[in-house]
Amino acid sequence: MIRFAYYISEQWDISEKLAARLCEAYESGTSPFYLIDYDSLTAVELEPDQIFEIYDFLEEIDLLSVKRKRALNAFAKENKLDEELEEHINYSISGYELDDLLAAHRLNPRSKAQLAVKNGLGPLADLVEKQEVEQGSLEEKAEEFVGAHSSFKTGDDVINGLKSILVERFGNDETTRAMVRDFTFDEGFFEVIPKKKKEKQYAAYVGKFVKISELTHEEMLSLMVAESAKDIRFKLNAQLFRVTELLRQHFITNPDAIGFDIMCEAIDECWMKALQPLVEKDIKARLRKEAEDKLLRQITKDVQKGLAEKKQSGSYLSLAIKDKRHLTMVAFDARGRLLGAAHARNAIQQNKSPFNTRLKQMFSRYRPAHVIIDADTDTELLESLIKKTLAESIELTEIRHQQCGKSTQGLAKSEWMMREFGDLDEHIRVVLAQGLLCIQPLNLISQIGLEHFAIHSQQHLITPDRLANVIQRELALIELHEGIPVSKAGDALPRIFQISTTAASDIQKMHAKSPLSAKLELSATKGITRPQFTSFVGYIIIPQGKYCLDRTLVHPDHFQWVEDLAEMLNISLEALINDPELLRSLPITEYDQKIYIEKRLIHQLSAGQKYLTPAFPVKTRRKKLAELSEGTVVNGKVTNVTQFGVFVDINAVCDGLIHISQLADTYVESAEQVVSVSDTINVRIVKVDPKKRRISLSMKNMGDLAPKIKPSHGQLSSLADHFKNR
């Protein structure tokens, strides 16, 4: 990849040193996220979206490796692979360049041209192409081949076979293909032909020859999308006489040769039947990518701005009227997670002062900062109901209106909705979809599907996969900049860094068995390469780390540097983490270091503040069963969750068991409603049996230490059905 450093340097206007660094990082398997935050040279010089663009380019180049090998092998077999050709192949940056080189080596053996060559017309085609014979006529030469094969019954049969050979040779000539492609790109024009005559949307383009340079990238994409939808024919062409004149200048060296006329006919046919469709396909693909790249840069900025504005917290309540009288209520949080749902029967009554106890209960329980109501219903009546029900008791900040149209119905019936909430009432799913479409939780878009959301006014112009990739990268950056506690590495590492799920699971198991105390301990995990480890280890936070920098987002490679900075300030590392802004006062003369501190290091240190105090105690020896006292409340860590209960490490010689009936004061349908693996919980020792090596634990009657119970899907559905049928 290093050979493309010069091109990257020119294309992105960066130094060759930096371009070479990016090529080496890509080839070694280093994640672009590492370059964004921990490679000081890259982090200072480039923005994240530029790094992603360069990585995307290198990935495209990498995908061409198969074609390169094919081209090298094809020319090597024919002993035509010289140093110049090999360099040309290895430095090609587009698929059609390699296709041009390979065209003459991928001939269809059943084409008219190849059958004519097989039947003996190759020498005649060579004679005409050399243009050395001026005496006689082509018809006389053709007569010599009549009867040479059963397909050559007349001179016209021979002439037609000859023309097929010339058309194929001209069309597969590398120089010709590149020449007409460049000419069409510079001088070509588009024609817009609507499939429906009365279509007015494209009237401004109909009957005109629109040059490529006259279309904006939004117009280009819009017309290409319309062609994909079969609304129009978006045809790229060039003036025939100019193209054929160009080709004649290239191929015809002797106008007096006997094959002049047939060569002119072959050139015309070559353009119309072979080169024009090929050139149109290649140029439109190039134009579409360039237009998408430009539009994606703008969309990326808009998405970044939207994500910055959407750092919301708190809950939402989505409301809609069912059957003109009943009120459906769904509560969810800023990340789109369902909190609760209910129906209020006969909440809307004519000629009565609107008030509903169930609505007030929903507000009291979930305290929504925003209420979303169906804009297609009587919004004034709904707002009146809300205000009357709440009166002055509960503060309401905002009421939003959201139309319940086709997009809402589509999301309510989506595969994601049915998978997650298929057991809920249909109208509850519709009201939840209404709320999700209003707040647009970007963290769920990749799971639900872009087709259900309108995150940008021009998203329909971009390939869904490319747009989804942009959103996933931005969400990943936000998640990484918050830090990944080691207990959650099993989910984040495969999703963001393509670490195998087995290796990520091993990290969590290793941490659950014996809590990690340093980031570098992760290097011993099987199945993780050195570049992978280097890429993600900085983002891992060890809350119980003995060394304070392990509780921050600082990369282990930078630990010594940070220690030196703290020493320059004459303060402890803990003091520096508590107030990293002190770094700005250092008299650092090196530009790269100074900018890196301001752009990255200060935030990386700040992320560790919530883990800094209180200090985490050193793990003590495990207690014997005889040392445990029944009735004592102790602290423990969940090591396993089963159908019948939960196993907890309470720092004894064996884990204790909380039977499912002892998880809470109320009924619990499944243990996952109360705890998860790696949770730290308070438990009471109920019974210790040293002979059977069993410890019975309980979370009942814990008072203020009692756990919070999350409602299950089944309970939510039953509750909804209850209020529906009242």
LUMLUM-56694 format. One record per residue (C-alpha): residue number from 1; residue in three letters; x negated, y, z negated. Coordinates in steps of 0.5 Angstrom, whole numbers. Layout:
BEGIN
REC     n   res      px      py      pz
REC   NUM   ALA       X       Y       Z
...
//
This chain:
BEGIN
REC     n   res      px      py      pz
REC     1   MET       0       0       0
REC     2   ILE      -6       5      -1
REC     3   ARG      -6       6       6
REC     4   PHE       0      10       6
REC     5   ALA      -3      15       1
REC     6   TYR      -4      20       7
REC     7   TYR       3      19       9
REC     8   ILE       6      20       2
REC     9   SER       1      26       1
REC    10   GLU       4      30       7
REC    11   GLN      11      28       7
REC    12   TRP      12      30      -1
REC    13   ASP       6      35      -1
REC    14   ILE       2      32      -6
REC    15   SER      -5      31      -7
REC    16   GLU      -8      24      -4
REC    17   LYS     -10      22     -11
REC    18   LEU      -3      22     -14
REC    19   ALA      -1      19      -8
REC    20   ALA      -6      13      -8
REC    21   ARG      -4      13     -16
REC    22   LEU       3      12     -14
REC    23   CYS       2       6      -9
REC    24   GLU      -3       3     -14
REC    25   ALA       3       3     -19
REC    26   TYR       8       0     -14
REC    27   GLU       3      -5     -12
REC    28   SER       2      -7     -19
REC    29   GLY       9      -8     -21
REC    30   THR       9      -2     -25
REC    31   SER      16       1     -26
REC    32   PRO      17       8     -24
REC    33   PHE      20      10     -31
REC    34   TYR      13       9     -34
REC    35   LEU      10      14     -29
REC    36   ILE      16      19     -30
REC    37   ASP      14      19     -38
REC    38   TYR       8      16     -39
REC    39   ASP       3      17     -33
REC    40   SER       1      24     -35
REC    41   LEU      -2      26     -28
REC    42   THR       5      23     -25
REC    43   ALA       9      26     -30
REC    44   VAL       6      33     -30
REC    45   GLU       6      34     -22
REC    46   LEU      13      30     -20
REC    47   GLU      20      30     -22
REC    48   PRO      24      24     -23
REC    49   ASP      28      24     -17
REC    50   GLN      21      25     -13
REC    51   ILE      18      19     -16
REC    52   PHE      24      15     -14
REC    53   GLU      24      17      -7
REC    54   ILE      17      15      -6
REC    55   TYR      18       8      -9
REC    56   ASP      24       7      -5
REC    57   PHE      20       9       1
REC    58   LEU      14       4      -1
REC    59   GLU      20      -1      -2
REC    60   GLU      22       0       5
REC    61   ILE      15      -1       8
REC    62   ASP      14      -7       3
REC    63   LEU      20     -10       7
REC    64   LEU      17      -9      14
REC    65   SER      11     -14      12
REC    66   VAL      15     -20      15
REC    67   LYS      15     -16      22
REC    68   ARG       8     -14      21
REC    69   LYS       6     -21      20
REC    70   ARG      10     -24      26
REC    71   ALA       7     -18      30
REC    72   LEU       0     -20      28
REC    73   ASN       1     -27      29
REC    74   ALA       4     -26      36
REC    75   PHE      -2     -22      39
REC    76   ALA      -7     -26      36
REC    77   LYS      -4     -32      39
REC    78   GLU      -5     -29      46
REC    79   ASN     -12     -26      44
REC    80   LYS     -10     -19      45
REC    81   LEU     -10     -17      37
REC    82   ASP     -16     -12      37
REC    83   GLU     -18      -7      32
REC    84   GLU     -14      -1      34
REC    85   LEU      -7      -5      35
REC    86   GLU      -8      -9      28
REC    87   GLU      -9      -2      25
REC    88   HIS      -3       1      29
REC    89   ILE       1      -5      26
REC    90   ASN      -1      -5      19
REC    91   TYR       0       3      19
REC    92   SER       7       2      22
REC    93   ILE      13       6      18
REC    94   SER      19       4      21
REC    95   GLY      22      -2      24
REC    96   TYR      24       0      31
REC    97   GLU      16       1      32
REC    98   LEU      15      -6      30
REC    99   ASP      21      -8      34
REC   100   ASP      18      -4      40
REC   101   LEU      11      -8      40
REC   102   LEU      15     -15      39
REC   103   ALA      20     -14      44
REC   104   ALA      16     -17      50
REC   105   HIS      15     -23      45
REC   106   ARG      22     -24      43
REC   107   LEU      25     -26      50
REC   108   ASN      31     -29      51
REC   109   PRO      29     -36      55
REC   110   ARG      37     -36      58
REC   111   SER      37     -29      60
REC   112   LYS      38     -27      68
REC   113   ALA      31     -25      68
REC   114   GLN      27     -31      65
REC   115   LEU      31     -35      69
REC   116   ALA      29     -32      75
REC   117   VAL      22     -32      73
REC   118   LYS      23     -39      71
REC   119   ASN      25     -41      78
REC   120   GLY      19     -37      81
REC   121   LEU      20     -30      82
REC   122   GLY      15     -28      77
REC   123   PRO      10     -27      83
REC   124   LEU      15     -22      87
REC   125   ALA      16     -18      81
REC   126   ASP       8     -17      80
REC   127   LEU       7     -15      87
REC   128   VAL      13     -10      87
REC   129   GLU      11      -7      80
REC   130   LYS       3      -6      82
REC   131   GLN       6      -2      88
REC   132   GLU       0      -3      92
REC   133   VAL       4      -6      99
REC   134   GLU       6      -1     103
REC   135   GLN       7      -5     110
REC   136   GLY      13      -8     111
REC   137   SER      20      -8     107
REC   138   LEU      22     -12     101
REC   139   GLU      27     -15     104
REC   140   GLU      22     -19     109
REC   141   LYS      18     -21     102
REC   142   ALA      25     -23      99
REC   143   GLU      26     -28     105
REC   144   GLU      20     -32     103
REC   145   PHE      23     -34      97
REC   146   VAL      30     -36     100
REC   147   GLY      31     -43      98
REC   148   ALA      25     -44      94
REC   149   HIS      31     -45      88
REC   150   SER      38     -47      89
REC   151   SER      40     -40      86
REC   152   PHE      36     -37      91
REC   153   LYS      41     -38      97
REC   154   THR      40     -31     100
REC   155   GLY      36     -25     100
REC   156   ASP      41     -21      96
REC   157   ASP      40     -27      91
REC   158   VAL      33     -26      91
REC   159   ILE      33     -18      90
REC   160   ASN      38     -19      84
REC   161   GLY      34     -24      81
REC   162   LEU      28     -19      82
REC   163   LYS      32     -13      79
REC   164   SER      33     -17      73
REC   165   ILE      26     -18      72
REC   166   LEU      24     -11      73
REC   167   VAL      30      -8      68
REC   168   GLU      28     -13      63
REC   169   ARG      20     -11      63
REC   170   PHE      22      -4      63
REC   171   GLY      26      -4      57
REC   172   ASN      21      -8      53
REC   173   ASP      15      -4      55
REC   174   GLU      13      -1      48
REC   175   THR      11       6      51
REC   176   THR      18       7      55
REC   177   ARG      22       5      48
REC   178   ALA      18      10      44
REC   179   MET      18      15      50
REC   180   VAL      26      15      51
REC   181   ARG      27      15      44
REC   182   ASP      23      21      42
REC   183   PHE      26      25      48
REC   184   THR      33      23      46
REC   185   PHE      32      25      39
REC   186   ASP      30      32      42
REC   187   GLU      34      33      48
REC   188   GLY      40      28      47
REC   189   PHE      47      30      45
REC   190   PHE      53      27      42
REC   191   GLU      60      26      44
REC   192   VAL      66      26      40
REC   193   ILE      72      21      43
REC   194   PRO      78      21      38
REC   195   LYS      81      14      38
REC   196   LYS      88      17      37
REC   197   LYS      89      23      43
REC   198   LYS      94      27      38
REC   199   GLU      88      27      32
REC   200   LYS      87      34      30
REC   201   GLN      81      33      25
REC   202   TYR      76      33      30
REC   203   ALA      79      38      35
REC   204   ALA      73      42      34
REC   205   TYR      68      37      37
REC   206   VAL      72      34      43
REC   207   GLY      70      36      50
REC   208   LYS      64      38      48
REC   209   PHE      56      36      48
REC   210   VAL      54      37      41
REC   211   LYS      46      37      40
REC   212   ILE      43      34      34
REC   213   SER      40      40      32
REC   214   GLU      47      43      32
REC   215   LEU      50      39      26
REC   216   THR      49      39      19
REC   217   HIS      48      33      15
REC   218   GLU      55      33      12
REC   219   GLU      58      34      19
REC   220   MET      53      28      21
REC   221   LEU      55      24      16
REC   222   SER      63      25      16
REC   223   LEU      63      24      24
REC   224   MET      59      17      23
REC   225   VAL      64      15      17
REC   226   ALA      70      17      22
REC   227   GLU      66      12      27
REC   228   SER      65       7      22
REC   229   ALA      73       7      20
REC   230   LYS      74       7      28
REC   231   ASP      78      13      28
REC   232   ILE      73      16      33
REC   233   ARG      67      14      38
REC   234   PHE      61      18      36
REC   235   LYS      57      17      42
REC   236   LEU      50      19      43
REC   237   ASN      47      20      50
REC   238   ALA      42      24      54
REC   239   GLN      43      27      61
REC   240   LEU      42      21      66
REC   241   PHE      38      25      71
REC   242   ARG      33      27      66
REC   243   VAL      32      21      63
REC   244   THR      31      17      69
REC   245   GLU      26      22      72
REC   246   LEU      22      21      66
REC   247   LEU      22      14      67
REC   248   ARG      20      14      74
REC   249   GLN      14      19      72
REC   250   HIS      12      13      68
REC   251   PHE      13       7      72
REC   252   ILE      13      10      79
REC   253   THR       6      11      82
REC   254   ASN       6      10      89
REC   255   PRO      13      12      92
REC   256   ASP      11       9      99
REC   257   ALA      11       2      96
REC   258   ILE      16      -3      99
REC   259   GLY      19      -4      92
REC   260   PHE      21       4      91
REC   261   ASP      28       3      92
REC   262   ILE      29      -3      87
REC   263   MET      25       0      82
REC   264   CYS      29       6      82
REC   265   GLU      35       2      81
REC   266   ALA      32      -2      76
REC   267   ILE      30       4      72
REC   268   ASP      37       7      72
REC   269   GLU      40       0      70
REC   270   CYS      35      -1      65
REC   271   TRP      37       6      61
REC   272   MET      44       5      62
REC   273   LYS      45      -3      60
REC   274   ALA      38      -4      55
REC   275   LEU      35       3      53
REC   276   GLN      41       7      52
REC   277   PRO      45       3      47
REC   278   LEU      38       1      43
REC   279   VAL      36       8      43
REC   280   GLU      43      10      40
REC   281   LYS      43       5      35
REC   282   ASP      36       7      32
REC   283   ILE      37      15      32
REC   284   LYS      44      14      29
REC   285   ALA      41      10      24
REC   286   ARG      35      15      23
REC   287   LEU      40      21      23
REC   288   ARG      44      17      18
REC   289   LYS      39      16      13
REC   290   GLU      36      23      13
REC   291   ALA      43      26      12
REC   292   GLU      44      21       6
REC   293   ASP      37      23       3
REC   294   LYS      39      30       4
REC   295   LEU      46      30       1
REC   296   LEU      43      25      -5
REC   297   ARG      38      30      -7
REC   298   GLN      44      35      -8
REC   299   ILE      49      29     -11
REC   300   THR      43      27     -16
REC   301   LYS      42      34     -18
REC   302   ASP      50      35     -19
REC   303   VAL      50      28     -23
REC   304   GLN      44      30     -28
REC   305   LYS      48      37     -29
REC   306   GLY      55      33     -30
REC   307   LEU      51      28     -35
REC   308   ALA      48      33     -39
REC   309   GLU      55      36     -40
REC   310   LYS      58      30     -41
REC   311   LYS      54      28     -48
REC   312   GLN      61      28     -51
REC   313   SER      63      25     -58
REC   314   GLY      69      23     -61
REC   315   SER      75      20     -59
REC   316   TYR      81      21     -53
REC   317   LEU      88      20     -53
REC   318   SER      92      18     -47
REC   319   LEU      99      19     -46
REC   320   ALA     105      17     -41
REC   321   ILE     112      17     -41
REC   322   LYS     115      10     -39
REC   323   ASP     122       9     -37
REC   324   LYS     124      16     -38
REC   325   ARG     124      15     -46
REC   326   HIS     119      11     -49
REC   327   LEU     112      14     -50
REC   328   THR     105      10     -49
REC   329   MET      99      12     -53
REC   330   VAL      92       9     -52
REC   331   ALA      86      11     -56
REC   332   PHE      79      11     -53
REC   333   ASP      72      14     -54
REC   334   ALA      67      18     -50
REC   335   ARG      64      11     -47
REC   336   GLY      71       9     -45
REC   337   ARG      71       3     -50
REC   338   LEU      79       2     -52
REC   339   LEU      80       4     -60
REC   340   GLY      88       2     -60
REC   341   ALA      94       2     -56
REC   342   ALA     102       3     -58
REC   343   HIS     109       4     -55
REC   344   ALA     114       9     -59
REC   345   ARG     121       7     -57
REC   346   ASN     126      13     -56
REC   347   ALA     120      18     -57
REC   348   ILE     123      22     -51
REC   349   GLN     131      24     -53
REC   350   GLN     135      29     -50
REC   351   ASN     138      35     -54
REC   352   LYS     134      33     -60
REC   353   SER     128      36     -63
REC   354   PRO     122      32     -61
REC   355   PHE     118      29     -67
REC   356   ASN     115      22     -67
REC   357   THR     112      18     -73
REC   358   ARG     108      13     -69
REC   359   LEU     105      19     -65
REC   360   LYS     103      22     -71
REC   361   GLN     100      16     -74
REC   362   MET      95      15     -68
REC   363   PHE      93      22     -69
REC   364   SER      91      21     -76
REC   365   ARG      88      15     -75
REC   366   TYR      83      16     -69
REC   367   ARG      83      24     -69
REC   368   PRO      82      25     -62
REC   369   ALA      79      32     -60
REC   370   HIS      82      31     -53
REC   371   VAL      89      29     -51
REC   372   ILE      90      27     -43
REC   373   ILE      97      27     -41
REC   374   ASP     101      24     -34
REC   375   ALA     101      31     -30
REC   376   ASP     107      27     -26
REC   377   THR     112      27     -32
REC   378   ASP     115      33     -36
REC   379   THR     108      36     -38
REC   380   GLU     112      41     -42
REC   381   LEU     116      36     -46
REC   382   LEU     110      32     -47
REC   383   GLU     106      38     -50
REC   384   SER     112      40     -54
REC   385   LEU     113      33     -57
REC   386   ILE     105      33     -59
REC   387   LYS     106      40     -62
REC   388   LYS     112      39     -66
REC   389   THR     109      32     -68
REC   390   LEU     103      35     -71
REC   391   ALA     105      42     -73
REC   392   GLU      99      45     -77
REC   393   SER      97      38     -80
REC   394   ILE      92      36     -75
REC   395   GLU      88      41     -71
REC   396   LEU      88      39     -63
REC   397   THR      83      42     -59
REC   398   GLU      85      41     -51
REC   399   ILE      90      38     -47
REC   400   ARG      88      35     -40
REC   401   HIS      93      34     -35
REC   402   GLN      91      28     -30
REC   403   GLN      95      25     -24
REC   404   CYS      97      18     -24
REC   405   GLY      97      16     -17
REC   406   LYS      94      11     -13
REC   407   SER      87      11     -16
REC   408   THR      90      10     -23
REC   409   GLN      94       4     -20
REC   410   GLY      88       1     -17
REC   411   LEU      84       2     -23
REC   412   ALA      89      -1     -27
REC   413   LYS      89      -7     -23
REC   414   SER      82      -8     -22
REC   415   GLU      78     -14     -23
REC   416   TRP      74     -10     -29
REC   417   MET      81      -8     -32
REC   418   MET      84     -15     -32
REC   419   ARG      77     -18     -34
REC   420   GLU      77     -14     -40
REC   421   PHE      84     -12     -42
REC   422   GLY      88     -17     -38
REC   423   ASP      92     -19     -44
REC   424   LEU      95     -12     -45
REC   425   ASP     101     -10     -43
REC   426   GLU     101      -7     -36
REC   427   HIS     103       0     -38
REC   428   ILE      98       0     -43
REC   429   ARG      93      -1     -38
REC   430   VAL      95       4     -33
REC   431   VAL      95       9     -39
REC   432   LEU      88       7     -40
REC   433   ALA      86       8     -33
REC   434   GLN      89      15     -33
REC   435   GLY      85      17     -39
REC   436   LEU      78      14     -36
REC   437   LEU      79      17     -29
REC   438   CYS      80      24     -33
REC   439   ILE      73      23     -37
REC   440   GLN      70      19     -32
REC   441   PRO      65      15     -36
REC   442   LEU      59      14     -32
REC   443   ASN      56       9     -36
REC   444   LEU      62       4     -34
REC   445   ILE      62       6     -27
REC   446   SER      57       1     -25
REC   447   GLN      61      -4     -28
REC   448   ILE      68      -2     -26
REC   449   GLY      66       0     -19
REC   450   LEU      65       7     -15
REC   451   GLU      71       6     -11
REC   452   HIS      75       7     -17
REC   453   PHE      72      14     -19
REC   454   ALA      71      21     -15
REC   455   ILE      65      23     -19
REC   456   HIS      63      28     -13
REC   457   SER      67      31      -7
REC   458   GLN      62      28      -2
REC   459   GLN      61      21      -5
REC   460   HIS      65      18       1
REC   461   LEU      59      20       6
REC   462   ILE      54      16       2
REC   463   THR      53       8       2
REC   464   PRO      56       6      -4
REC   465   ASP      50       2      -6
REC   466   ARG      46       8      -5
REC   467   LEU      50      12     -10
REC   468   ALA      51       7     -15
REC   469   ASN      43       6     -15
REC   470   VAL      43      14     -17
REC   471   ILE      48      13     -22
REC   472   GLN      44       7     -25
REC   473   ARG      38      11     -25
REC   474   GLU      40      17     -29
REC   475   LEU      44      13     -34
REC   476   ALA      38       9     -35
REC   477   LEU      33      15     -36
REC   478   ILE      38      18     -41
REC   479   GLU      38      11     -45
REC   480   LEU      31      10     -45
REC   481   HIS      30      17     -47
REC   482   GLU      34      16     -53
REC   483   GLY      30      10     -55
REC   484   ILE      31       2     -55
REC   485   PRO      31      -1     -62
REC   486   VAL      28      -8     -61
REC   487   SER      34     -11     -64
REC   488   LYS      37      -9     -57
REC   489   ALA      32     -11     -52
REC   490   GLY      35     -17     -50
REC   491   ASP      40     -13     -46
REC   492   ALA      36      -7     -44
REC   493   LEU      30     -10     -41
REC   494   PRO      33     -15     -36
REC   495   ARG      38      -9     -34
REC   496   ILE      33      -4     -33
REC   497   PHE      26      -7     -32
REC   498   GLN      28     -14     -29
REC   499   ILE      25     -17     -35
REC   500   SER      28     -25     -35
REC   501   THR      33     -26     -39
REC   502   THR      30     -31     -43
REC   503   ALA      24     -27     -44
REC   504   ALA      28     -21     -47
REC   505   SER      32     -27     -51
REC   506   ASP      26     -29     -54
REC   507   ILE      24     -22     -56
REC   508   GLN      30     -22     -60
REC   509   LYS      30     -28     -63
REC   510   MET      23     -27     -65
REC   511   HIS      25     -20     -68
REC   512   ALA      31     -24     -72
REC   513   LYS      26     -29     -75
REC   514   SER      21     -25     -77
REC   515   PRO      22     -17     -76
REC   516   LEU      17     -14     -71
REC   517   SER      12      -9     -75
REC   518   ALA       9      -6     -68
REC   519   LYS      10      -5     -61
REC   520   LEU       4      -9     -59
REC   521   GLU       6     -15     -62
REC   522   LEU      11     -16     -56
REC   523   SER       5     -17     -51
REC   524   ALA       5     -24     -54
REC   525   THR      12     -26     -51
REC   526   LYS      12     -31     -45
REC   527   GLY      14     -29     -39
REC   528   ILE      12     -22     -39
REC   529   THR       7     -19     -34
REC   530   ARG       2     -14     -36
REC   531   PRO       5      -9     -32
REC   532   GLN      12     -10     -34
REC   533   PHE      10     -10     -42
REC   534   THR       6      -3     -40
REC   535   SER      12      -1     -37
REC   536   PHE      17      -2     -42
REC   537   VAL      13      -2     -49
REC   538   GLY      13       6     -50
REC   539   TYR      21       6     -50
REC   540   ILE      21       0     -55
REC   541   ILE      22       3     -62
REC   542   ILE      21      -1     -68
REC   543   PRO      25       2     -74
REC   544   GLN      21      -2     -79
REC   545   GLY      14      -1     -76
REC   546   LYS       9       0     -81
REC   547   TYR       5       5     -77
REC   548   CYS      10      11     -76
REC   549   LEU       8      12     -68
REC   550   ASP      11       5     -67
REC   551   ARG      18       8     -69
REC   552   THR      17      14     -64
REC   553   LEU      17      14     -56
REC   554   VAL      10      15     -56
REC   555   HIS       6       9     -52
REC   556   PRO       1       5     -55
REC   557   ASP      -4       7     -50
REC   558   HIS      -3      15     -53
REC   559   PHE      -3      13     -60
REC   560   GLN     -11      15     -61
REC   561   TRP      -9      21     -57
REC   562   VAL      -4      23     -62
REC   563   GLU      -8      22     -68
REC   564   ASP     -13      26     -65
REC   565   LEU      -8      32     -64
REC   566   ALA      -5      31     -71
REC   567   GLU     -13      32     -74
REC   568   MET     -14      38     -70
REC   569   LEU      -8      41     -73
REC   570   ASN     -10      38     -80
REC   571   ILE      -3      35     -81
REC   572   SER      -1      28     -82
REC   573   LEU       2      24     -77
REC   574   GLU       9      24     -81
REC   575   ALA       8      31     -81
REC   576   LEU       7      32     -74
REC   577   ILE      13      27     -72
REC   578   ASN      18      31     -77
REC   579   ASP      15      38     -73
REC   580   PRO      13      36     -66
REC   581   GLU      13      43     -64
REC   582   LEU       7      45     -68
REC   583   LEU       3      42     -62
REC   584   ARG       5      48     -58
REC   585   SER       0      52     -62
REC   586   LEU      -6      48     -60
REC   587   PRO     -11      51     -56
REC   588   ILE     -11      46     -51
REC   589   THR     -15      48     -44
REC   590   GLU     -13      42     -40
REC   591   TYR      -7      44     -36
REC   592   ASP      -5      37     -35
REC   593   GLN      -5      35     -42
REC   594   LYS      -2      42     -44
REC   595   ILE       4      41     -39
REC   596   TYR       5      34     -41
REC   597   ILE       5      35     -49
REC   598   GLU      11      40     -47
REC   599   LYS      15      36     -42
REC   600   ARG      14      29     -45
REC   601   LEU      10      28     -52
REC   602   ILE      14      33     -56
REC   603   HIS      21      29     -54
REC   604   GLN      17      23     -55
REC   605   LEU      15      24     -62
REC   606   SER      22      28     -64
REC   607   ALA      26      21     -62
REC   608   GLY      22      18     -68
REC   609   GLN      25      23     -74
REC   610   LYS      31      19     -75
REC   611   TYR      27      13     -77
REC   612   LEU      21      16     -81
REC   613   THR      24      16     -88
REC   614   PRO      25      13     -92
REC   615   ALA      19       9     -91
REC   616   PHE      21       1     -90
REC   617   PRO      18      -3     -95
REC   618   VAL      13      -9     -94
REC   619   LYS      17     -16     -94
REC   620   THR      16     -19    -100
REC   621   ARG      16     -27    -101
REC   622   ARG      22     -31    -100
REC   623   LYS      26     -33    -106
REC   624   LYS      27     -40    -109
REC   625   LEU      34     -42    -110
REC   626   ALA      33     -42    -117
REC   627   GLU      32     -35    -117
REC   628   LEU      38     -33    -114
REC   629   SER      44     -31    -119
REC   630   GLU      51     -32    -117
REC   631   GLY      55     -26    -117
REC   632   THR      50     -21    -115
REC   633   VAL      51     -17    -109
REC   634   VAL      44     -17    -104
REC   635   ASN      42     -14     -97
REC   636   GLY      41     -19     -91
REC   637   LYS      41     -19     -84
REC   638   VAL      45     -23     -79
REC   639   THR      42     -29     -76
REC   640   ASN      47     -33     -73
REC   641   VAL      55     -32     -71
REC   642   THR      59     -38     -70
REC   643   GLN      67     -40     -70
REC   644   PHE      67     -42     -77
REC   645   GLY      62     -37     -80
REC   646   VAL      56     -32     -81
REC   647   PHE      49     -34     -83
REC   648   VAL      45     -29     -86
REC   649   ASP      38     -28     -88
REC   650   ILE      38     -26     -95
REC   651   ASN      30     -27     -96
REC   652   ALA      31     -34     -99
REC   653   VAL      28     -40     -97
REC   654   CYS      34     -42     -93
REC   655   ASP      40     -38     -90
REC   656   GLY      46     -37     -93
REC   657   LEU      53     -38     -90
REC   658   ILE      59     -33     -90
REC   659   HIS      65     -37     -88
REC   660   ILE      70     -34     -84
REC   661   SER      75     -33     -89
REC   662   GLN      70     -29     -93
REC   663   LEU      68     -24     -88
REC   664   ALA      74     -19     -90
REC   665   ASP      79     -18     -95
REC   666   THR      84     -18     -89
REC   667   TYR      85     -23     -84
REC   668   VAL      80     -24     -79
REC   669   GLU      81     -27     -72
REC   670   SER      74     -28     -70
REC   671   ALA      67     -27     -74
REC   672   GLU      65     -22     -68
REC   673   GLN      70     -17     -70
REC   674   VAL      66     -16     -77
REC   675   VAL      59     -17     -75
REC   676   SER      54     -18     -70
REC   677   VAL      47     -22     -70
REC   678   SER      41     -17     -73
REC   679   ASP      46     -13     -77
REC   680   THR      44     -11     -84
REC   681   ILE      50     -12     -89
REC   682   ASN      51     -13     -96
REC   683   VAL      54     -19     -99
REC   684   ARG      56     -23    -105
REC   685   ILE      52     -29    -107
REC   686   VAL      58     -34    -109
REC   687   LYS      55     -40    -110
REC   688   VAL      48     -43    -110
REC   689   ASP      47     -51    -109
REC   690   PRO      40     -53    -110
REC   691   LYS      41     -60    -108
REC   692   LYS      44     -59    -102
REC   693   ARG      40     -53    -100
REC   694   ARG      46     -49     -99
REC   695   ILE      48     -41    -101
REC   696   SER      55     -39    -100
REC   697   LEU      56     -32     -99
REC   698   SER      62     -27     -99
REC   699   MET      64     -20     -96
REC   700   LYS      71     -20    -100
REC   701   ASN      72     -15    -105
REC   702   MET      66     -10    -104
REC   703   GLY      70      -4    -105
REC   704   ASP      66       2    -101
REC   705   LEU      61      -3     -98
REC   706   ALA      67      -7     -95
REC   707   PRO      66      -8     -87
REC   708   LYS      70      -5     -82
REC   709   ILE      74      -9     -78
REC   710   LYS      75      -8     -70
REC   711   PRO      81     -10     -67
REC   712   SER      81     -16     -62
REC   713   HIS      84     -16     -56
REC   714   GLY      90     -21     -58
REC   715   GLN      91     -17     -64
REC   716   LEU      92     -10     -59
REC   717   SER      96     -14     -55
REC   718   SER     101     -17     -60
REC   719   LEU     101     -10     -63
REC   720   ALA     103      -7     -56
REC   721   ASP     108     -12     -55
REC   722   HIS     111     -11     -62
REC   723   PHE     112      -4     -61
REC   724   LYS     115      -5     -54
REC   725   ASN     120     -10     -56
REC   726   ARG     123      -6     -62
//
